Amino acid sequence: MRYKTVIFDFDGTICDTGEGILKSAKFALDYYNIKAPDYTELTYFIGPPLLVTFQEKFGVDAAMADKLVKKYRERYTNKGLLESKLYDGIKELLAKLKAENIKLGIASSKPQYYIEALLDHYGVKSYFDVICGVTFSADCESKANIISRCLKELDASGNESIMVGDKKYDIDGAKANMIDSVGVLWGYGNRVEFAGAGAKFVAEKIDDIFSIALGYFEQTQEVQGIFSGRIIDVHNDKVMLVDGDIADREVVDHPGGVGIIGLTDENEILLVRQLFMKFLPVSLKRVRTLAKRASGNFLRNAAQRRRCLKHSARFIRHRAIAAK
């Protein structure tokens, strides 16, 4: 499936803002003499509203939580905001998604003023069609409601949209709006958290988001070794395709790349691929040659080769473009 709209969380997804958030939370707690661990252990402040976190984690009442939030912002506004960095590869990802005419939005529990300031600072604000954060006076809005606002402002269809975030709150908010979701591992979440929340995908690398959006992403689920030699290794695996289907594959790893063949019970081709060096410039003519070579060594006849050629060429072409 190809998605027409991608909505991102901000902290821990677009920007690594952890240092500034955690140090500012520690600053506020210390100011009011509230016992707290070292700032590096305060990662639960990343994601949910501050007012809620101060109350839930430190047992303060609403009035004290409000004072803590104000003291937090005192430091964060003046210093913590720029104790951050854009994740490597995010700018390139946004550019590639926009080149595919995909709508981009942000849905975050962070004050919108901070989001826009950082997007401007890192030169990526123009990539986003809609930015939805919270106000300083109403910062307890649920993630589900923020995502709902973002979808509405983007005029996006739920079944063609996907939410990308690093915490279970992002996954829960996506489910409440009946859209698919991706849990990312470069932020502050983990596989167990995403599995429990019901994320459709888990992305290890930033460029996985591009593959998911365009319908190329695969997640290997089971691997069984067949043969391991000095030159080639052969194994079977099960892979979940982006549309949720499960495919059985036979994979041959060798010095020239990786050849993959997938057959149904009726011996029809599911996919055949030959992956070569990712930085090799590839013309369309060369793509077809590689795809034909990939299929020719495995498939029984010319008819089968023709059936799989289109899919092989499409995948190799995608990999070549993505690597540029």
N, C-alpha and C positions, 0 to 999 in steps of 0.2 A: 504494500500500500504506500502511496505517495501522499505526504501531508502538505496541505496548502498554508498552514499556519503553525508556527513554533513559538511557544511562550516560555520565557526563561524566568527562573528565580534569579536573584541578584547575588546576595552574599553566599559565597561558597560555590557559585555556579558560573557567573560571569567574572566576578572579581573576588580575589582573596583578601577579604577585609578583616580577617580574624584578629590580627594583632591589635588593631585600633579598637575593635569592639571589646575584646577581653581586657585590655589594659584600662579602658574607660569604665568598664563594669567594676573592676577591682578598685579603681580610684574612688568610685562612688561608695562602695562598701566600706573601704578604709576610712573615708571621711566621716561616716556615721558610726565608726567603731563596731561594725558588724563583722564577726569572725568569718573569714572566707579563705579557701585554699589559694595557692599561687595562681596568678592570672592564666597560666597555661592550662589549668584544669577547669576553667570556666566555659568550656566549649558549648554548654547547653544554652548560652546566651545567643548563639548564632541560629537564627531561624524564627522562633516564636516572638511575640511582642514582649518588650522589656518589662512592662508593667506586670504581665502575667508571670514571667520568669522570676522576678524579684520576690513575688509573693509565694510562688510554689516552692522555690528552692531555699528561701531563707526565712519563710514563715512570718514575714512582715505584713502589716495591714495595708489597705489601699492607700491611706494617706502617706505612710512612710514609703511605700513603693513609688508614689508620685514624686516624692522628694528625691529618691534615689535616681529616678529617670532624669530629673532636671539636672542633678549633679553629674550624671553620666554624660549628658549632652553638652555640659559646660566644657568637659575635656575633649569629647569626641569632635565637636564643632571646630575647636581651635587647634587640635593636634591629631586626634585619632583618625580623622577622615582620610588623611594622606598616608597613614600607616597601612598601606594597602598596595595591591598590584593587580593588574589585569592578568588572568591566567594565560600562559603561553599558548598561542594558537586560537584564542577566542576571536581576535580581530579578523584573522583569515577565515575562520568558520563563518562569521557573520557576512563577510563579503561574498563567500561562495553561496550561501543561502539566498542572499538578495539577488545574486546573478541568476538564480533559478526561479525568481519571481515569487518567493515564499514570504508571506507576511510575518513580521517579527514583533513580539511584544515582551514586556517585562511585567511580572506580577509579583510584588515583593511586600513583605511586612515592614520594610525599611521606609523611613520618611522620604517622600518623593524628592524633597529638596536635596537630600544627600545622594540619592541615586543619580539625579540629573547632574549634580556637581561632579561626581566621579566619572560619569559617562563623558562629560565635556572634557574633563582633565585628561582622560585617556584617548580622546578622539574617536569615540565609537557611537556617540549619541545619534548621529544621522542614520545609522542602520536600522533603528527601531521605529516602527510605525506608531506604536502606542507604548506609553510608560505609565504603569499603575503602581503607585506606592501608597503610603498613608500620610495623613497630616500630623503635625505635632500635637494637635488637640484631640485627635481621634485615632490613636495608634493601636487599638485593640481589635481592629476589624479582622474577621476570620480570613484565612487564606482562601477558603472556598469562595467567599464573597469578592475578594480581590481578583481572583481568576475570572469569576463571572463578569465583573466590570470590564476586564481586559478583553474577553471574548466579544462582549457587546460593542465596545469601542472599535475593535478590529473588524466588526461585522463578519465574524468567522463562524463557520459551521462546526459544531461539536465533533462530528464524525470525521472531520478532516483536519483536526487540530490536535496538538500534543503539548504536554507540559513537561519542562525539563527542570529538575531541581536536585538538591543534594540532601534533603531531609524528608522524613516521612510526612511532614506537614504539606509538602508539595504534592506528594502522591495522594494523600487524603483529599486535598483540595481538588485535584484533577478528577478523582472518583466522584466527588460530590457534584461535579459538573458534567459527568459522564463523558470524559475525554481520556485518551490514552496518556501514559506518563513514562518518563525515563528517569531513573535514579543514576546520578553521576558519582563516580568514585574519586574524583579529584578534589571534592569538597570535604564535608564533615560527616557524611553518612557512610553506610557500609552495606554489604550484600544482605546481611541478616535483616537489617532495618527495612530495606527495600522489599525483600521477599515477604516480610510480615505485613507490610502496607499494601502489597499487591501491585507493585510497579510492573508494567508490561515489559520494559526493557531495562537493562543495566548497562551503562556505558563506561568502559575503562578509559577510553581516550576521547579527547575533545572532538576529533574528526569522526568518531562513531555517530555523533549527532547528525552529521551530513548524510551518512549512509542510511540512518534510520529515516530521516526526512524524505529521502529519495526512494526508499523502498529496497535498498540493497543489503541491509544489515542482517547478520546471522549470529546466532549464539549457539556454540557447541555445547551439548548437554551430556553426551556419553561418548567415551572413546575406548576402543578395544584393539589392542595390537595384533597384527597378523604376522609381520615379518620385519626384521631389522638386520640390515646388512651393511657392508662397508660403503656402498654407493647409494642405495635406496632404502627407505623405510615405508612400510605399507600398514595402514590401519583402517578400521571401520569407525564411523562415528554417526551420531544422530545430531542434527542441527535444526534449530528453530528458525524458520525464515521470518521475514518482517511481517508477513500476513498471518503469522501464528501457526502455519503448517509445519509439521515435522517431516524432515527428509532424511533418508538413510544414504550415506555416502561411503565410497571407497577412496581413500586418499593415498597418493604416492608422492612422497617427498624425495626430491633428488637435487643435485647441485644446480641444475638449470631452472628450478622453480618448483611449483607444486601442481600436480595434475589431479583433478577431482572428477569422478564419474558418479552419477546417481541414477539408479534404475528402480522402476516400480516393479511390483510383482509380475506385471505383464511384460517386463523387459522394455518398457518405454523410458526414454531418457528424461530425467528430471533436470539435471544440470551437468555440464561438462566444462571445466575451466582449466586454464593454464596460466599460472601467475608467475610472471618473470620479474626481473629487477624493477622496483617501483619507480626508480628515477630514470628509467630508459624512455627517451622521447618516442612516442608511438603515433604513426600516421594511421588513418583509417584503413588504408590498404594493408599496412603491417598488422593491424589488429585482426583483420580477416585471415591473414596468413597464419598468425599465432593460434587463432581459434581453430582453424582447419587442422593445424599440426596437433593441437591438443586433442581433438576428437578423433583424428585419423588412426592413432595408435590403439584406441580402445574400442571403437564402435564397429559393428559387424558389417555394415554396408553403407553405400552412399546415401541412401534415403535417411538413415539414422543420423549421419553426419550433417545433412542439410537441416534436419529438424533442430539440432542443438546449436548449429552455427550462429544463428541470430542471438541466442541467449549468451553464448560464450563471448561473442564480439562486443555485445552491450556491456558485459561486466568488465572485460579487459579495457575497453575504452573509458569506462567510468574510473577504473583504478589509475589509468594514465593521466586523466584530467585531474583527479584528486591529488596526485603526487606532484603536480607542477607548482 
